[in-house]
Amino acid sequence: MAQTKSIYIYGSGGHGKVVAEIAKLCGYKNIIFLDDKNGLKFSENLDKFDMIIAIGDNKTRANLQEKAQNFGFNVVSLIHPNAIISNSAVIKKGVVIMAAAVVNANAIIENGAIINTNAVVEHDCVVGEFSHLSPNVSVAGGVKVGEFSHLGIGSSVIQNIKIGKNSIIGAGAVVIKDIPQNSVAVGVPARVIKQNL
């Protein structure tokens, strides 16, 4: 008898619910939520099923993914069947790509990144580790998004821009010049309003 395909979803909030639906569409029959506040807690003694970290906070997601891997869990990536992924794109571990997202030619999505609903990652982009592209974000060709950065809903970035690590781009912002690391940028065009986060 074939074994039921099982996965741990680490995080049971709203983001976790969406990730769980993607997991089901990817063939997982047994969805087990882990939540250190309410419900089944993470333990290195759990059966070693596949795992995805479904926590929106970038730094927390990174810490939990490292912990899971150190304890021998197989951290997987989940890609919604309705997403469009180029054959030449590279998707690393622990990535979630949601419905109607597009990842085009030679793009690289680094470990633990979130590409949210209807986001567009154009050719030759690099989306850094544990960063988050919110719904309807569009990044044009050759953009580099630094690790731990967060691009707010509906923001857009013109071609060949670099967004430094640990930066926040506000909702609806239009980025037309490089953004330093540890910055908050908002508006059209986007302007840095805070640095040294």
Secondary structure by P-SEA (a helix, b strand, c coil): cccccccccccccaaaaaaaaaaaaacccbbbbbbccccbbbbccccccbbbbccccaaaaaaaaaaaaaaccbbbbbbbccbbbbcccccccbbbbcccbbbcccbbbccccccccbbbbccccccccccccccbbbbccbbbbcccbbbccbbbbccbbbbccbbbbccbbbbcccccccccccccccccccccc
